Amino acid sequence: MNKDESSLKDLTKQESKSDIANESSIVKWIILFISVVACIFHLYTAAVGLLPAYQQRPIHLAWIMALLFIVFPLSKKPEYKTLRWVIDGLCVIMSVAVGMYLAFNYSAIVSRMGTPSQVDIILGIICLFLVLEGTRRSVGNAMTILALIMIGYAFLGPYLPGILKHRGYSLIRIASHQYLTTEGIFSTPMGAAANFIILFVLFGNILVMTGGGDFFLKISYSLTAWAKGGAGKTAVLASGFFGMISGSAVANVVTTGNFTVPLMKKSGYESVTASSILALASTGGQLAPPVMGAAAFVMAEFLGVPYFDIVKAAAIPAVLYYLALIFMVHLEADKNSIKGIPRSELQSVSSILKGGFEFIIPIVVLIFLLVLQWSPGRSVFVSMAIIYLVSFLRKQNRISMKDILVVFERTARGSITVSIACACAGIVVGVVSLTGLGLRLSGIILSMANGNLIIALVLTMIASLILGMGLPTTACYIVLAVLVGPAIIEMGVTPMAAHMFIFYFGIISNITPPVALASYAAAGVSKDPPMKVGYTAFRMGVILFIIPFFFIYSNLLLMEGSAIRIIIATITASIGVYAFSAFSVGWIRNKIYIISRLIFLAASICLIDPSLMTDFIGIGLLAAGYLINMVLTKKKIPEAQ
């Protein structure tokens, strides 16, 4: 890479400065103060032990909402400045009040559960309003409208038809259920946000600040840039590595894209193709262990399993995801004669490792501690401590107190959207638990599918993609896990496979038009039309819509079964991914004719099934398709001459 390019560490500092460039000095200090206090609180509870849920979660939501109403003001127009200070200031004060009231009075609240006081009800209603308004400002209208519809459903139950009808609930009952229990706003999603998510965001930011992001980018470049279509493969690998420590598709795009998009353009990729590859690769980062998307932590809480079980289950699907991208990039590069960079112009992998091997240590330690069944919070705390210590091995990697403050601020800001989305999703969870809507919807889905699993899965996929267009991945996963997950499980799918299926499609919505956040972010990097990038990414990534069906029909791909069977299933699934990539691109060394393309499609479908019989058939079809295409290609050459 060019010497004049800024490092990820420098970009991190620049972005932090740009975030607050337009804010007054007093606002900057308030934001910094809240950020530092919040991060220290979460580091302390990770090291010493979490507080009870009635304290940990409200405290987390209190500072999140206080920061939210400062960072996302009511209006930025100068003429509304006074009104903004009054309304936003009041929202900040009430945010602290509703959180701290629960934290300091939780024993009394628990003792009078079922008979809330007048103060409980008033603060509950205020909390509902603050969560909805905070969601509107930071997440968008779609999530807010969904929560309002659910609240309306709780009110209007007696007037609804058929299976949707229920007895209905008053505002007092709804507010107390949402605010005073752990089945509403402070339910499982908020527990994940308060206990784990912010710590893993902090982990990623510290690793980037100390130079870990640069290290993984250089490794990706050295490993792949020499190959055919090397720049595209560098983008895939770099986004995969960065995704392992970030878990955010958009953050992945804007961080790695500053390096990889110019690299791809220079090597011969069209601008739209380059940004599409970036969007696809960055989206997969939410599936890449050990630091997956925020929804993965919520999934662990929903399923009641250690976070490492989620990491283990996601490992092979993540490998298949990135293998699919590598195959696609390779075939596209071969089709368009895009070559790599001579090895002589690349820095050797060994020299890069010598200059930054220590950044691998915290990743390995994190995985090791999770394997030992340590809590995610304690595991990531130890890993962060190791990052800080190893940063002193090299002068250029050392971070100052000012750098730490920058990391704290970026972490707090970066946690706002996901945390308020978890709180708003908690409203949906609360209404479902209060009204029994989940059982009703499960019955509707089972009836629509008529007992056919494929139909149920396709309906779930469509619902995931539609919801994912308007909701963050975490919120999309939570809503569908509560509403649709039970129906899939009832049809015989294991809970892990059902939840992973929903999680996966919530992620894929980032590249699904018309609202494709990762694609739009990539378009911003490459300066291309967003919709064009979105549709190109969708076309190039169509194989990604097939992969979830692999692990629904083969739990072996979620690492459930004997080692030898898992290995065989992974190999055959990888071949199936290759067959589908060939069908999609229409190229293997030469153009693939329609007959061979259809054979490759049939081969990939056969390889989805875990049985050895269908695997042999699939491999046979793949070989037959390749041989038929060779014959057709040789026959066409003389005709052309």
N, C-alpha and C positions, 0 to 999 in steps of 0.2 A: 504493500500500500504506500501511497505517496507520503513523504515526510511532512508535507505541509498540511495534511489532513488533521483536524482536531481529534483528540482521543475521546473515548466515551466519558472519561473522567472530566475532561474540560467541558464537554457538551452538557454533562449533568449540572455543573456549576452555572453555565450560561443559561440553561433552561430555568434554574431556580431563580436567577436574577430577573429573567424576563417575566416570571410569574408575578412578581411583586413590583415591577417597574412603575406601574401606574397607580400604586397605592401610597397613601400618605405615610409619613414616618411613624406616626402613632399606631396606625393600623398594622404596619409591618412588625412593630414590636409586640403588639397584642397577638398576632398570628404566630410569631416566633415563640412567645411565652407559652401559649396554649400547646403548641407542637412539642416543645421540650418537656413540659410537665406530663403530657399524654404519653410520650415515648418512654420517659423514665418510669411512669406508673406501670406500663406494660412490661418493661424489662424487669422491674422489681417483682411483679407477680409471677413472671415466668421463672425467675430464679428462686423465689421463696415459696411460692405456692399461690394458686388462684384463690381469690375471695369467693364466697358463696355466690351463686348465680344472681340472687337478688341485689348484690352489691356490684360485682364485676360488670355485668351487662349494663345496668343503668349508668354507672360512672362512664363507661365507654361511650354510650349514646349521648351523654351530657356534653362531653367535650367535642364529640363529632358534630353535633348539631350547633353548638356554639361557634365552632370554626366554620361550619357550612354557611351560616347566616352572615358571616363576615366576608368569606371568599366569594360567595354567590349572592351579591346584594339584590335588593328588590328592584333597583334600577340604577343604571350607570349614568343617566342623564343629569347634567349639572343642576337643572331646575328642580329636580327632586331630591337634592342632596340632604336637605333638612328632614324631609319626610323619611328618607332612607335611614338616617341616623336614629330617628325616633322608633320606627317600626322594627328595623333590624336590631337595634339595641335592646328593645323589649323582647324580641325573639331569643336573643342571646341569653338574657337574664332568665327567661322562662325555661330555656333549654337546660340551664344549670339547675334551676329549681326542681324541675320534674325528675331529673336524674338523681340529684343528691337527696331529695325527699325519700325516695325508695331506699337508697343506700344506707341512710342513717336511721330509718324507721322500719327496716325490713322485718325485724322480730315482732314488732307490734302488728304490722300488716298481716304477717303469716298467722298470728294468733287470732285475729278477727276475720280470717278469710271467710267469705260468704256474706259478711255484713260490713261492707265498706262504709267509711265515714264520708261526710259531705266533702271534706278536703280531698279525700281519695278520688272521688268522682270528678270534682272540678279539675284536678291535676291530670286525671286520666283523659278527659275531653281535650284539655290543652295539649297533652302529649300527642294525641291522635292528630290534632290540627298541625302541630309542628312537624311531625313525621311526613304528613301529606304535603305540606308546603315545602319542606326541605327536599322531598323527592321531586316535586315539580321543578324546583330551581336547578337541581344538580343532575338528576337522572332524565327527566323529561315528562311530557304529558301522558305517555302511554302507560307507564307504571302507576302514575297517580290515578288515572281514570280506572284502571283495573281494580285498584284498592277501593275506590269509591263505589264501583259496581258491586264489589263483594260486601261492603257495608250496607249498601242498598238492599242487597239480597237478604241480609240478616234482618233488616227492618220489615221487608215486604213479603216475607215467607207465607203468611196466611192467604195472600192474594195471588199466589203463583199457581200455575196449572200442574196437574199430574205429579210426576216423580220429584219435581223441584219444590213442591209445597212443604212448608214446615210451620211451626207455631208462631214464629216471629219473636223478636227481642227488642227491648227498649234501649234507648241511648245509654241509660245508667248501666244496664246489663252488659251491653257491648263494650262500653268504656272500661268497666271494672275488669272484664275478661281480658281485654287487650292490654291493660296497663298493670294490673295487680297480679297476674299469673305469668307463668313461663310457657303459656300456650298461645300467646299473642305476639305483641311487639318484641318481647324479650324471650322468644322461643328459640328453638335450635339454631336457626340462621344467625340470630344476633349473638348466640353463644359462640359460634364459630368465628364471627368477626371480632368479638371481644377477647377471645382466648388465643387464637392462632393467626388469623389472616394478617393483622397489622404487624406481627412479628416477622412473618415471612416476607412482607413488603419491605420491612426494615433490613432484613437479611440481604435481599437483592440489591437494595440501594447502597449498602455498605460495601458489598462485593464490587459493584461497579465503581464506586468512589475510590477504592484502593487500587484499581487497575485490573480487576478480574475480568471485566467486560472486554477490555483490550486484548487480554491474554487469549480468551476463547475465540475472539474474532480472528486473531492472527493464526491460531491453530487451524481454524476452519479454512482460512485462505491458503495456508501451506499444504493442507491435506487434499484440497480439491481443485485449486485454480489451474493446475497443469492439465487436468483431464478435459475431455471433449465437453464443451459447454461448461467449463470450470467455474466461470463467474456465477452462473445460476446455481450450481451445486454449492458454491461458497455461501450464497444467500440462504439456501436451505439449511445447511449445517450451522451457520452462524446464528440464524434465528432459532434453530433447535437448541443450541447451547445457551443462548440468552434466555430462551423460554424456560429452561431448567432452573433459572435463578430469578425469573421475573413473574411469570404466570399471567401476564397481561398482554393481550394481542396488540392493542393500539400502542402501548409503550414499547413493545418489541419492534413494531413497524417504524416508529419515528426514531428509535435509537439505532438499530442496525441499518435501516434504510439509507441513512446519510452516507454510509460507506458502500453498501452493496448495490444500490441502484446505479450510481455512476459507473461502478465496475462492470455491471452487466451491459449497460449502454455502450461502453467503450469496447467490449468484446464482440459486439454485433447484435445483441438482443434489441428488439424494438422497445421503445419506452413503455408502452402499455403492457407488453409481455413481462418486462422487468418488474414493474410495479405489481403485476398480478402474482408473479412468483413470490415477491416479498410478502404480499398479503396472505397467501396460502401458507407459507412457511411460518410466518409470525403467529397465525391463528393456532397452529398446532402446538405452540409453546404452552398453551393452557392444559395440554394433555401430557406434557413431558415431565416426568418425575425428576428430582424429588420435590421441587416447588411447583406444583400445578396451579391451575386457576383456583380462585377463591371458592368456587362451587365444590371443589374436591373436599375441602375441609367440612363444608356443610354436609356433604354426602357421608362422610365418616360419622358425623353426629347422628344423621338420620338412621343409618344402618346399625349404629351402635357397635362399630368395629374400630380397631386401632387404625390410625391414619396410614400406617405402613401397608395395611391390607388394600387400601385404595391405590397406593403407589404401585404395589405389586400387580394388581389387576390392570392398571393402566399401562404398564410397561410394554407389553407386546402390541396393543392397539397403537401406542405412540410410535413404536418401531415401524409398524405397517403404514402408518400415516406418512412418515418421512421417507420410507422406501418408495411409496407411491409417488411422492414428489420427485425423488431422485430419478426414478424410472422415467417419469414424464419429462423432466428437464433434459435427461440424456437423449431420449428419443427425439424431442423437439430440436435439440442442438444438432443431432446427427442429420435430421431432416433438412435443417437450414445451414449446415456446414459451419457451425460455430465452434471454433477451436479454443484450446486452452492456452495458457501462458507457458513458455519454456521453463523447465525446472530450474535452469541456470539463473533465472531472474527471480526465483523465489527463495525466501529464507527457509532454512531447513527446520523440520519439526523438532529435531534434537536441540537446536540452538534456542528455539522458542520455549521449549520445556525448561531448559537451563535458566532462562530469564523469567520464569513465572510458574514453575511447578508447584509452588506453595499454594496457589489458588485452587488446586485440586483437593488439597487436604480438607478444607471445611466441608466440601461437597461429600467427600467420602465419609467423614465423621458424622455428618447429618444422616446419611443413609444407614450407617452402622448403628447409630443410637436408635433410629426408628425400628431397625430390625430387632434390637434388644427390647423393644416395647416401651421405650421411654416416651413420655408425652411429647407431642409435637412442639409445644411451647418450650419445654426444658431442652429438647434436642436442638432447636434452632438457636436458643440462647447460648448454649455451649459453642455452637458453630460460629456464631457472631463473635464470641470472645476470641476464638481461634483466628478468625479473619483479622481482627484488630492486632493480635500479637504477631502474626506472620507479616503484616504490612510493614513492620519495623525491620524486616530482613533487608529491604532495599530502600534507599533514600527516596527514590521517585514514587514509591508506593505509600509512604507514610502520610497519615491524615492528621491535620491539625484540629484544634478545638473548633475553629471556624468551619472546617469541613464537616465535623460531626453535627454542628448546628444546622448546616445545609441539609444533611441527610435526615435529621429529625423533621425539619420542615417539609421536605419532599415526601417523607413517609406519611406524615399526618395529612397533608393535602391529598396524597394518593389513596388514602384510606377512606376519604369522605364518601365518594360515590358508592363504593361497594358496601360500606357499613349502613348508609341510609337506605340502600336498596334492600339489604337484609332486614332492616327494621320495617320497611314497607311490605316486603314479602311476608313478614311476620303477621301483618294485618290479614293477609290472605289465609295464612295458616290458622290464625285465630278464628276466623269466620268458618273455615272448614271444620275445625274441631267443635265449634259451638253448635253448628247446624247439621253436621253429619253429611255435608255436601259431597265429600270424597266417596262415600259408599254409593250415593246416588249416581255420580258421574261414572263410577266403575261399572255400574249396572247398564248405563246408557252405552258405554263403549263396548261392553261384552255383547250387548244386543245388536249394535251396528256391525260388529265383526262377525256375529253369528258363529262364534267359537273358532274362527279362523285366525291363527296367530299372525300370519303375514298381513292380513287386513288390519289387525289391531296395531301392528308395528308401523305400517305405512301411515295410519291415522295419527299415531304418536309422532312420527317423523314430521308430518305436515304441521301438526300443532306446535312442535318444537321450533320449526323454522319460522312459522308465523309469529309466535311469541318472541322469538329471539331477534326478530327485526326491530321490535320496539323496546325490548327489555335487555339489560345486561345479562351476561351468561349466568351469573349466580341467581338472579331473580327468576330467569326463565327456568332454570333447573328446579328451584324450590317449588314454583307454582305447579310444574308438571309432575314432580316427584310426589306432591300431595294429591293432585287431582287425577293423574293418569297412571302413575306407578303401580298402585294397588291392582288395577285391572290387568296389567301385563303379568304381574306376579301370579295373579289368580289363574292365568292361562298356562301356568307351568314353568315360566321363566324364573330363574333364580333371582333373588333380590339384587345381588351385585350386578348381574348382567342387565337387569331392567333399568337400574339407576345409571349404570355406565352408558347405556344406550341413550337415555334422555340427556345426560351430561354431554355426550359426544355431539349430538345434534344441536344442543344449545350453543356449543362452540362453533360448529360449522355455520351457524347463522351469521357469523361475522363476515362471511364471504358470499352470502346469498342475497342477491338483489330483491327488491329495490332498496332496502336499507341494509348496507353491508359495511359496518364500521371500520373493519380492518382494511377493506378495499378502498374506502374513502380516505382513510389516513395515508395509505400508500399512494393514492392519487395526488395527495397534497405534497408528498415528498418528490414525486416525479413530474408534477405540474401537468398531469393528464386529466381528461374529463372523468369525474368520479364514476358515472354510470358505465362508461366504456370499460374502465378497469374492473368494476364489479361484475359485469357480464363475462369479461375475458377470464377472470379468476374462477367464476362459476363453471365455465366451459372446461377450463384446464383441470379443475379439481373435481370433476364429476365422479371419479373413482372414489373420492372420500365419502360419498354418500352410500357406497356399497359396504365399506369396511365394518360399520356397526353390525350389519347382518351376519358377518363372519363370527363375531363373538357371541351373538345371541344363539346361534346354532352350534357353537363349539365353545363350551366353558373352558376348554383346554387353553384357549387364547387369553383367558383371564387367570391363567396359572392355577387352574383347579384340576388336579389329576396327577398322574405319574410323570416323572421328568422326561422319560423317553417319548411318551405320547404328546407332551407339550412341545417338545422339540420338533417332532414330525409334523404336528398341526401348524406350527409356526412356519416351517419350511414350505409346506404345501400352500398355506395362505399367502406367503410371499410370492410364490409362483403364480397364484391366482391374481394377485395384485399386478404382477408383470403382464399377464395375459390381458387383463382389462386395460392397462395402460397402452398396450399395443393396439387394442381395439379402438381406444379413444383417440390416440394420435394418428393412427393409420400408417405406421412406419416401423419397420425393423430392417435396417440396412438399406432397404428399398421400400417403395410404396407398397402398402398392403391392399390387395384387391378385395372387393366386397365379400367374396366367398370366404376368404381367409379371415377377414375381420369378424364375420359372424361365427366362424369356428372358434376364434379366440374368445369371443363373448361367451359361447357355450362352455369353453374350457374354464373360464374364470368362475362361472356359476357352479360347475361341478366341484371345483376346488374349495368352494365355500363350505360344502358339507364335510363334516369331520371324518366320515367313514372312509376306510382304505379303498373300498371299491370305487367310490366316486372320485377319489384322489387319482387312482390309476387311470380312470376314464378321462379325467381332466388333463393329465399329463400327456396321454395319448392323443387327445384332441389338439393340444398345443403343438405337439410334434407334427401332426398331420397338417395343421394349418400352416406351419412354417414351410414344410416340404411342398405343399400345393402352391404356396406363394412363390417359392423358388422356381418351380416349373413355369408358372404363369409369367414371371419376370423374364425368364430366358426366351420364352416364345414371343414376348413383346419386343425384345431387342432387335431381332432380324427384321420385324415388320417396320420398325422405326427407321432402319437403315434403307 
